[in-house]
Amino acid sequence: MKLDDDIHNYYEKLVLDHIVELGLEQDKDAEYLADLCCISLNLLPPRYIRFEVDMAFYLPQSERFEMMMRVKEAVKRAREFLDHQP
C-alpha cells in the first residue's frame, strides 16, 4: 500500500473545485495557486478518505454544506493573506 495513492484529504478536491469555480486558475500563476492551496488546506481540518464515492453516497447534505462553507472561508482568508504580501 502506498499512502499517496490510496489515501487523500477530501478537502483537497473541494479546495481545487472552488478555485476553478472562482476562475483563479485563469488569472493567477502556478506559484500563487500552489500557495493558495497550501494556506487554504492548513486552515481546514483534515478529512481523509480512500474513495470519492464514499463521500458522495454517505456524507449527509448538511455536512457537505458545512464543508463547502469552510472551504469558501478558507480560500477567502488565504487570498486575503496572499494579496497583502509585499
For each residue, the residues with C-beta under 8 A, 3 or more apart:
1: 6
2: 5 6
3: 6 7
4: 7 8
5: 2
6: 1 2 3 50
7: 3 4 48 49 50
8: 4 12 48 49
9: 12 41 46 47 48 49
10: 13 14 47 48 49 52 55 67
11: 14 15 41 44 45 46 47 67 71
12: 8 9 15 16 37 41
13: 10 16 17 52
14: 10 11 17 18 67 68 71
15: 11 12 18 19 37 40 41 44 71 74 75
16: 12 13 19 20 37
17: 13 14 20 21
18: 14 15 21 22 68 71 72 75
19: 15 16 22 24 25 33 36 37 75
20: 16 17 23 24 25
21: 17 18
22: 18 19 75
23: 20 26 27
24: 19 20 27 28 33 36
25: 19 20 28 33
26: 23
27: 23 24
28: 24 25 32 33 36
29: 32 33
30: 33 34
31: 34 35
32: 28 29 35 36 82
33: 19 24 25 28 29 30 36 37
34: 30 31 37 38
35: 31 32 38 39 78 82
36: 19 24 28 32 33 39 40 75 78 79 82
37: 12 15 16 19 33 34 40 41
38: 34 35 41 42
39: 35 36 42 43 74 77 78 81 82
40: 15 36 37 43 44 71 74 75 77 78
41: 9 11 12 15 37 38 44 74
42: 38 39
43: 39 40 73 74 77 78
44: 11 15 40 41 70 71 74
45: 11 70
46: 9 11
47: 9 10 11 67
48: 7 8 9 10
49: 7 8 9 10 52 54 55
50: 6 7 54
51: 54 55
52: 10 13 49 55 56
53: 56 57
54: 49 50 51 57 58
55: 10 49 51 52 58 59
56: 52 53 59
57: 53 54
58: 54 55
59: 55 56 63 64 67
60: 63 64
61: 64 65
62: 65 66
63: 59 60 66 67
64: 59 60 61 67 68
65: 61 62 68 69
66: 62 63 69 70
67: 10 11 14 47 59 63 64 70 71
68: 14 18 64 65 71 72
69: 65 66 72 73
70: 44 45 66 67 73 74
71: 11 14 15 18 40 44 67 68 74 75
72: 18 68 69 75 76
73: 43 69 70 76 77
74: 15 39 40 41 43 44 70 71 77 78
75: 15 18 19 22 36 40 71 72 78 79
76: 72 73 79 80
77: 39 40 43 73 74 80 81
78: 35 36 39 40 43 74 75 81 82
79: 36 75 76 82 83
80: 76 77 83 84
81: 39 77 78 84 85
82: 32 35 36 39 78 79 85
83: 79 80
84: 80 81
85: 81 82
86:
